[in-house]
Amino acid sequence: MYAYKRVGPSIDEEGQFVFTSASPGLGISTNTFIPLNTLKTRLNGNKNERLNAYALDWKIAQGTHFNKCDSYYLGLRDSIGKPSKDYHFLKYLLGDEKETTRGLDIPSLIFKRWCAVAYVASKLAKNKWAVKARFWAFPSKVDLEITFFYKIGNFEIGNDNEYTALKYAILNAHEKAKNEVGKLEEGFESKVSYPKIEFLDDCKDLNGDNLESLGSHPQNFYKVFVTTSDAKKMEQNGYSFLVLDSPDPPSIHSPKRSQINKIPTENKGDTTTTLITNAKVKSVNDWPRCITQNAIMGGISAAEAAVEIWGGISPPRTFEWLHRSAYSYGGIEDGSPDSSQTPGNIVLGTYGANTSMIRYENYLKRLANDGKNVKLQTKKIQNMEIEDTDPISSWFFKFLEYTWTFPIPPNSYQILSHPGAFKQSHTFNLFSKQIPTRFEVETDEAFDAQWLGKEKNPKLEAAIYSVLEARREK
């Protein structure tokens, strides 16, 4: 069973959820979050608990017990963790809706339907909304009146036309991001909250307020800031700028290391190299992941490892096992996807760090899907007093650096020796709890669609390559 956790505030703030990703022929609602306890009650509860739950399910299915409050007990949630508009989850219960219920064992039928839900939830979600549920969403109950301030790059653009093209593309992407967020909110009475947009180069007065950094486009085409007062509004609604302090890890022979000493190690060195191509990215869809990160790390969960290192972490879902080089890249070096499922490619990091990495991973895959074969190097940066001889040094460090290059022409395989490849770096703090907003992620995708893929904007593409040329590796 794959369990997920809501990031922002919700009815059940600390609850875990299962996700129904695909259900060919089963009649199960897809792209749906269901509280894990809801499913456990219906499958493993005692007789009275199950019968009471089934009775409520049946009333909802018949439309005789249908309102916002009661519908929550069924637990249907959409792909961002909010109650789904598809409350009639059990409408397929009898197959033919006209079939009479007389003489049928309704509880047994409902039990079988929940078994089907468990089966679907046991399949790893591939739909992009399952991943996007990790990113922080603006609350829909109240308009926070947040403004995103965009800074276009950290470079000098000599041509005003190029700056204008980038600015127009960001404005266009911002509008498309509003539409994408709105699609998921369709059918809800709650008002959807969107950030406003300003450009720092056009803004002369912030009313004495300071700026906090939210994040940037992975290729650093633009950065996003909010004022300190807006940052406080976001924090009050579940956003976090927190970075955990570095711990003082227990010594190798400490009894506090009863679990982490069991974790297998594989030293791949300080760096790993991955070639990301369109073919490799596509191959992952047909290559089932047969082993989990917990199993790779000796059956020890990331939470258990973090508790021993920090001496207690709450909540336990703060930490996860992260891939240095993503499984979705299709394998380290020229290997198969399984080559990324090894201890040497797994590290300990926060839920926030893992989610932040997904933003960059998706961008690199967009480059690869456009025919730009990407060479990615990951580099571990310890920045703590841990001896190289300590086994945990292979999977426990504070920073992970990504450096990627891609060549011109885009379909060239000369990237391994190309002297003029475009180059970019980013360093992830594996102890950070800050998570990109889903609006930023949607904006990235809409922006990139204007210079990558089939619907390229020639003016923006020219501006992008002019910017990249200025940074080009000589």
C-alpha positions as CSV (number, residue, x, y, z in Angstrom):
1,M,0.0,0.0,0.0
2,Y,1.3,3.4,-0.9
3,A,0.6,6.1,1.7
4,Y,0.6,9.9,1.1
5,K,0.4,12.8,3.4
6,R,-1.4,16.1,3.0
7,V,1.0,19.1,3.2
8,G,-1.4,21.9,3.8
9,P,-4.1,22.3,6.3
10,S,-7.0,19.9,6.0
11,I,-9.9,18.4,8.0
12,D,-7.5,15.6,9.1
13,E,-4.3,17.6,9.2
14,E,-1.9,14.9,10.2
15,G,-3.7,12.0,8.5
16,Q,-2.3,9.7,5.8
17,F,-4.0,8.8,2.6
18,V,-4.0,6.2,0.0
19,F,-4.3,7.2,-3.7
20,T,-6.3,5.4,-6.4
21,S,-4.2,6.0,-9.6
22,A,-5.7,3.6,-12.3
23,S,-8.4,1.1,-12.2
24,P,-9.1,-0.5,-15.6
25,G,-12.5,-2.2,-15.6
26,L,-12.9,-1.9,-11.8
27,G,-15.2,1.1,-11.7
28,I,-13.1,2.7,-9.0
29,S,-12.8,6.5,-8.9
30,T,-9.3,7.4,-10.1
31,N,-7.0,10.3,-9.0
32,T,-8.7,10.1,-5.6
33,F,-7.3,10.4,-2.0
34,I,-8.9,8.3,0.7
35,P,-7.9,8.5,4.4
36,L,-5.9,5.5,5.3
37,N,-7.9,5.0,8.5
38,T,-11.1,4.9,6.4
39,L,-9.8,2.0,4.4
40,K,-8.5,0.2,7.4
41,T,-11.8,0.4,9.2
42,R,-13.7,-1.1,6.2
43,L,-11.2,-3.9,5.7
44,N,-9.8,-4.6,9.2
45,G,-12.3,-3.2,11.6
46,N,-14.3,-5.4,13.9
47,K,-17.8,-6.5,12.8
48,N,-19.7,-3.6,14.2
49,E,-17.2,-1.0,12.9
50,R,-17.4,-2.4,9.4
51,L,-21.2,-2.8,9.4
52,N,-21.7,0.8,10.6
53,A,-19.3,2.0,7.9
54,Y,-21.0,0.0,5.2
55,A,-24.4,1.3,6.2
56,L,-23.2,4.8,5.8
57,D,-21.6,3.9,2.4
58,W,-24.9,2.4,1.2
59,K,-26.9,5.5,2.2
60,I,-24.4,7.7,0.3
61,A,-24.6,5.4,-2.7
62,Q,-28.4,5.7,-2.7
63,G,-28.3,9.4,-2.4
64,T,-30.3,9.3,0.9
65,H,-27.4,10.6,3.1
66,F,-25.7,13.3,1.1
67,N,-24.3,16.5,2.5
68,K,-20.9,18.0,2.9
69,C,-20.3,16.9,6.4
70,D,-21.4,13.3,6.2
71,S,-19.8,12.8,2.8
72,Y,-16.4,13.2,4.5
73,Y,-16.9,9.8,6.2
74,L,-16.7,8.1,2.9
75,G,-13.3,9.8,2.6
76,L,-13.2,10.5,-1.1
77,R,-10.6,13.1,-1.9
78,D,-9.4,14.6,-5.1
79,S,-5.7,14.7,-6.2
80,I,-4.8,17.6,-3.9
81,G,-6.4,16.0,-0.8
82,K,-9.7,17.9,-0.8
83,P,-13.2,16.3,-0.7
84,S,-14.0,15.1,-4.2
85,K,-17.2,16.1,-6.1
86,D,-17.6,12.4,-7.0
87,Y,-19.3,11.4,-3.7
88,H,-21.2,8.6,-5.4
89,F,-18.2,6.4,-5.3
90,L,-20.4,3.3,-4.9
91,K,-22.6,3.9,-7.9
92,Y,-20.9,0.9,-9.6
93,L,-21.6,-1.3,-6.6
94,L,-24.2,-3.5,-8.3
95,G,-22.8,-3.2,-11.9
96,D,-26.2,-2.6,-13.4
97,E,-27.8,0.3,-11.5
98,K,-31.3,-1.1,-12.4
99,E,-30.6,-4.4,-10.7
100,T,-32.7,-5.0,-7.7
101,T,-31.0,-5.2,-4.3
102,R,-33.6,-7.6,-2.9
103,G,-31.9,-10.8,-1.6
104,L,-28.4,-9.5,-2.0
105,D,-25.7,-9.4,0.7
106,I,-25.1,-5.7,0.6
107,P,-22.3,-5.7,3.2
108,S,-20.4,-8.4,1.3
109,L,-20.7,-6.4,-1.9
110,I,-19.5,-3.3,-0.3
111,F,-16.6,-5.2,1.3
112,K,-15.6,-6.4,-2.2
113,R,-15.6,-2.9,-3.5
114,W,-13.3,-1.7,-0.8
115,C,-11.0,-4.7,-1.5
116,A,-10.9,-3.3,-5.1
117,V,-10.0,0.1,-3.7
118,A,-7.1,-1.5,-1.7
119,Y,-5.9,-3.3,-4.9
120,V,-5.9,0.0,-6.9
121,A,-4.2,1.9,-4.1
122,S,-1.5,-0.8,-4.0
123,K,-0.4,0.2,-7.5
124,L,2.1,3.0,-7.6
125,A,0.5,6.2,-8.9
126,K,1.8,7.4,-12.3
127,N,-0.7,10.2,-12.8
128,K,1.0,13.6,-12.5
129,W,-1.6,14.8,-10.1
130,A,-0.5,12.3,-7.5
131,V,2.9,14.0,-7.6
132,K,1.5,17.5,-7.6
133,A,-0.4,16.8,-4.5
134,R,2.9,17.1,-2.7
135,F,3.3,20.8,-3.5
136,W,1.9,23.4,-1.3
137,A,-1.5,24.7,-2.5
138,F,-3.1,28.0,-1.6
139,P,-6.1,27.5,0.6
140,S,-9.4,27.8,-1.2
141,K,-11.4,28.9,1.8
142,V,-9.9,32.4,2.0
143,D,-8.1,34.7,-0.4
144,L,-4.7,35.4,1.2
145,E,-4.1,38.3,-1.2
146,I,-0.5,37.2,-1.8
147,T,1.6,38.8,-4.5
148,F,4.4,37.0,-6.3
149,F,7.3,39.3,-7.2
150,Y,9.2,38.0,-10.2
151,K,12.9,38.8,-10.9
152,I,13.8,37.9,-14.5
153,G,17.1,36.1,-14.2
154,N,20.3,37.1,-12.5
155,F,22.0,38.4,-15.6
156,E,22.1,41.4,-17.8
157,I,20.0,41.2,-21.0
158,G,21.3,43.6,-23.6
159,N,18.3,43.5,-25.8
160,D,15.0,45.0,-24.5
161,N,13.1,42.7,-26.9
162,E,14.5,39.7,-25.1
163,Y,13.5,41.0,-21.7
164,T,10.0,41.8,-23.1
165,A,9.7,38.3,-24.5
166,L,10.6,36.7,-21.2
167,K,8.3,39.0,-19.3
168,Y,5.4,38.2,-21.6
169,A,6.0,34.5,-21.3
170,I,5.9,34.7,-17.5
171,L,2.6,36.6,-17.6
172,N,1.2,34.1,-20.0
173,A,2.4,31.2,-17.8
174,H,0.9,32.8,-14.7
175,E,-2.5,32.9,-16.4
176,K,-2.3,29.3,-17.5
177,A,-1.2,28.3,-14.0
178,K,-4.4,29.8,-12.7
179,N,-6.4,27.8,-15.2
180,E,-4.7,24.6,-14.3
181,V,-5.2,25.1,-10.6
182,G,-8.8,26.0,-11.3
183,K,-9.4,22.7,-13.1
184,L,-8.8,20.8,-10.0
185,E,-11.1,23.1,-8.0
186,E,-14.0,22.8,-10.5
187,G,-17.2,21.8,-8.8
188,F,-16.3,23.3,-5.3
189,E,-18.2,26.2,-3.8
190,S,-15.0,27.4,-2.1
191,K,-13.3,30.4,-3.8
192,V,-9.9,29.5,-5.4
193,S,-7.1,31.7,-4.1
194,Y,-4.4,32.8,-6.6
195,P,-1.3,34.9,-6.1
196,K,-1.1,38.3,-7.9
197,I,1.9,39.1,-10.0
198,E,4.4,41.9,-10.0
199,F,7.9,42.4,-11.5
200,L,10.6,43.7,-9.3
201,D,12.1,45.7,-12.1
202,D,8.8,47.6,-12.4
203,C,8.2,47.9,-8.6
204,K,9.5,51.0,-7.0
205,D,8.0,50.8,-3.6
206,L,7.3,47.8,-1.3
207,N,6.0,50.0,1.5
208,G,9.1,49.3,3.6
209,D,8.5,45.6,3.5
210,N,11.4,43.1,2.9
211,L,11.4,40.2,0.6
212,E,11.5,36.4,1.2
213,S,12.7,34.0,-1.5
214,L,10.2,31.3,-2.5
215,G,12.1,29.7,-5.3
216,S,13.2,29.9,-8.9
217,H,12.7,28.3,-12.3
218,P,15.2,25.4,-12.4
219,Q,17.2,27.0,-15.2
220,N,17.1,30.3,-13.2
221,F,15.2,32.2,-15.9
222,Y,13.3,33.9,-13.1
223,K,13.1,34.0,-9.3
224,V,10.0,34.4,-7.2
225,F,9.8,36.4,-4.0
226,V,7.0,37.4,-1.5
227,T,7.0,40.2,1.1
228,T,7.7,39.3,4.7
229,S,4.1,40.1,5.6
230,D,2.8,37.8,2.9
231,A,5.3,35.1,4.0
232,K,3.7,35.2,7.5
233,K,0.3,34.8,5.9
234,M,1.5,31.7,4.1
235,E,3.1,30.3,7.3
236,Q,-0.2,30.8,9.2
237,N,-1.8,28.6,6.5
238,G,0.7,25.7,6.7
239,Y,3.7,26.9,4.6
240,S,7.1,26.4,6.1
241,F,10.4,28.2,5.6
242,L,12.0,26.1,8.3
243,V,15.4,24.5,7.9
244,L,16.3,21.8,10.5
245,D,19.5,22.3,12.5
246,S,22.3,19.9,11.8
247,P,22.3,17.1,14.4
248,D,25.2,15.7,16.3
249,P,25.1,12.1,15.0
250,P,25.7,9.4,17.5
251,S,29.2,7.8,17.3
252,I,29.6,4.6,15.4
253,H,29.6,2.4,18.5
254,S,26.7,4.2,20.2
255,P,23.8,2.0,21.4
256,K,21.5,4.7,19.9
257,R,22.5,3.3,16.5
258,S,20.6,0.0,16.8
259,Q,18.7,0.6,13.6
260,I,21.0,2.7,11.4
261,N,23.9,0.3,11.8
262,K,21.7,-2.3,10.0
263,I,21.4,-0.1,6.9
264,P,23.4,-1.5,3.9
265,T,26.0,0.9,2.4
266,E,27.3,1.2,-1.1
267,N,29.8,4.0,-1.7
268,K,29.4,5.4,-5.2
269,G,31.8,8.2,-4.3
270,D,31.0,11.9,-4.0
271,T,29.4,12.1,-7.4
272,T,27.1,10.2,-9.7
273,T,26.5,10.8,-13.4
274,T,23.3,10.1,-15.3
275,L,22.5,10.6,-19.0
276,I,18.8,11.6,-19.3
277,T,17.2,10.9,-22.7
278,N,13.7,10.8,-24.0
279,A,14.0,7.0,-24.6
280,K,15.2,6.3,-21.0
281,V,12.4,8.5,-19.5
282,K,9.8,6.7,-21.5
283,S,11.2,3.3,-20.6
284,V,10.3,3.8,-16.9
285,N,6.6,3.5,-17.7
286,D,7.1,-0.1,-18.8
287,W,9.5,-1.0,-16.1
288,P,7.8,-1.8,-12.8
289,R,9.5,-0.7,-9.6
290,C,9.8,-4.1,-7.8
291,I,11.5,-2.9,-4.6
292,T,10.8,0.0,-2.2
293,Q,13.4,2.4,-0.8
294,N,12.7,1.0,2.7
295,A,13.6,-2.5,1.4
296,I,16.7,-1.2,-0.3
297,M,17.8,0.3,3.0
298,G,17.5,-2.9,5.0
299,G,13.9,-2.5,5.9
300,I,14.7,0.6,8.0
301,S,12.4,3.6,7.3
302,A,13.7,7.1,6.9
303,A,11.7,8.1,10.0
304,E,13.5,5.4,12.1
305,A,16.9,6.5,10.8
306,A,16.1,10.2,11.5
307,V,14.9,9.5,15.1
308,E,18.2,7.8,15.9
309,I,20.3,10.6,14.4
310,W,18.3,13.5,15.7
311,G,17.2,11.8,18.9
312,G,13.5,12.3,18.1
313,I,11.7,13.9,15.2
314,S,8.0,14.8,15.1
315,P,6.0,14.1,13.0
316,P,7.8,10.9,11.8
317,R,6.7,11.6,8.1
318,T,9.1,14.6,8.1
319,F,11.8,12.4,6.6
320,E,11.9,10.2,3.5
321,W,14.5,8.1,1.5
322,L,15.4,10.2,-1.5
323,H,17.1,9.2,-4.8
324,R,20.2,11.1,-5.6
325,S,19.4,10.5,-9.3
326,A,15.7,10.0,-9.8
327,Y,14.3,6.6,-10.7
328,S,12.2,8.4,-13.3
329,Y,15.4,9.3,-15.2
330,G,15.6,5.7,-16.4
331,G,18.8,4.6,-14.6
332,I,22.2,5.8,-13.5
333,E,24.9,6.1,-16.3
334,D,23.5,3.9,-19.1
335,G,21.9,1.3,-16.8
336,S,18.3,0.2,-16.6
337,P,15.9,1.9,-14.1
338,D,16.9,-0.7,-11.5
339,S,20.4,0.7,-11.4
340,S,18.9,3.7,-9.4
341,Q,17.4,1.3,-6.8
342,T,20.6,0.7,-4.9
343,P,21.9,1.9,-1.5
344,G,24.5,4.1,-3.2
345,N,21.7,6.2,-4.8
346,I,19.5,6.6,-1.7
347,V,20.0,9.4,0.8
348,L,18.1,10.7,3.8
349,G,16.2,13.9,3.5
350,T,13.1,15.8,4.5
351,Y,9.8,15.6,2.8
352,G,10.3,19.2,1.7
353,A,13.7,18.4,0.1
354,N,12.3,15.4,-1.8
355,T,9.4,17.6,-3.1
356,S,11.8,20.4,-4.1
357,M,13.9,17.9,-6.0
358,I,10.8,16.8,-8.0
359,R,10.4,20.3,-9.4
360,Y,13.9,20.1,-10.9
361,E,13.6,16.4,-11.9
362,N,10.4,17.3,-13.9
363,Y,12.3,20.1,-15.7
364,L,15.2,17.9,-16.7
365,K,12.7,15.4,-18.1
366,R,11.0,18.1,-20.1
367,L,14.4,19.0,-21.6
368,A,15.0,15.3,-22.4
369,N,11.5,14.9,-23.9
370,D,12.3,17.8,-26.2
371,G,15.3,15.9,-27.5
372,K,17.9,17.7,-25.4
373,N,19.9,14.9,-23.9
374,V,20.9,16.0,-20.4
375,K,24.0,15.0,-18.5
376,L,23.3,15.2,-14.8
377,Q,26.0,15.1,-12.1
378,T,25.0,14.8,-8.4
379,K,27.5,15.7,-5.7
380,K,27.2,15.1,-2.0
381,I,28.4,17.9,0.3
382,Q,28.8,16.7,3.9
383,N,29.2,20.0,5.8
384,M,29.1,18.0,9.0
385,E,31.7,16.3,11.2
386,I,31.2,12.8,10.0
387,E,34.1,10.6,9.1
388,D,34.3,9.0,5.7
389,T,34.8,5.7,7.5
390,D,31.4,6.0,9.2
391,P,28.9,3.9,7.2
392,I,26.2,6.5,7.4
393,S,28.3,9.0,5.4
394,S,27.2,7.3,2.2
395,W,23.5,8.2,2.8
396,F,23.6,11.0,5.3
397,F,24.8,14.5,4.4
398,K,23.4,18.0,4.4
399,F,23.6,19.2,0.8
400,L,23.1,17.6,-2.6
401,E,24.4,19.5,-5.6
402,Y,22.8,19.1,-9.1
403,T,24.8,20.2,-12.1
404,W,23.4,19.5,-15.5
405,T,24.4,20.3,-19.1
406,F,22.7,19.9,-22.4
407,P,24.1,20.5,-25.9
408,I,23.2,22.4,-29.0
409,P,22.1,21.0,-31.5
410,P,19.4,19.5,-29.2
411,N,19.5,16.0,-30.7
412,S,23.3,15.6,-30.4
413,Y,24.9,12.8,-28.3
414,Q,28.1,14.8,-28.2
415,I,27.2,16.0,-24.7
416,L,29.8,13.9,-22.9
417,S,32.6,15.8,-24.7
418,H,30.7,18.9,-26.0
419,P,32.8,22.0,-25.2
420,G,29.9,24.4,-25.5
421,A,27.1,22.7,-23.5
422,F,24.7,24.9,-21.6
423,K,25.3,24.4,-17.8
424,Q,23.3,25.1,-14.6
425,S,23.7,24.1,-11.0
426,H,21.5,24.0,-7.9
427,T,22.1,22.9,-4.4
428,F,19.4,21.2,-2.3
429,N,19.4,21.5,1.5
430,L,18.3,18.0,2.5
431,F,17.3,19.4,6.0
432,S,14.9,22.0,4.6
433,K,11.1,21.8,5.1
434,Q,10.3,24.4,2.5
435,I,8.1,23.1,-0.3
436,P,7.5,24.8,-3.7
437,T,4.0,26.0,-4.2
438,R,1.9,24.2,-6.8
439,F,1.3,27.5,-8.5
440,E,5.1,27.9,-9.1
441,V,5.3,24.4,-10.5
442,E,2.3,25.0,-12.8
443,T,4.0,28.3,-13.9
444,D,7.2,26.5,-14.7
445,E,5.4,24.0,-16.9
446,A,3.4,26.7,-18.7
447,F,6.6,28.8,-19.2
448,D,8.6,25.9,-20.6
449,A,5.8,24.9,-23.0
450,Q,6.5,28.1,-24.8
451,W,10.1,27.3,-25.7
452,L,10.1,23.4,-25.5
453,G,7.8,21.1,-27.3
454,K,5.5,21.5,-30.3
455,E,4.0,24.9,-29.6
456,K,7.2,27.0,-29.3
457,N,7.1,30.8,-29.3
458,P,9.9,31.8,-31.7
459,K,10.5,35.1,-29.9
460,L,10.8,33.5,-26.5
461,E,12.9,30.7,-27.9
462,A,15.4,33.2,-29.3
463,A,15.4,35.1,-26.0
464,I,16.0,31.8,-24.1
465,Y,18.9,30.8,-26.2
466,S,20.4,34.3,-26.0
467,V,20.3,34.0,-22.2
468,L,21.7,30.5,-22.2
469,E,24.5,31.5,-24.6
470,A,25.6,34.2,-22.1
471,R,26.1,31.4,-19.6
472,R,27.4,28.8,-22.0
473,E,30.2,26.6,-20.8
474,K,33.3,27.4,-22.8
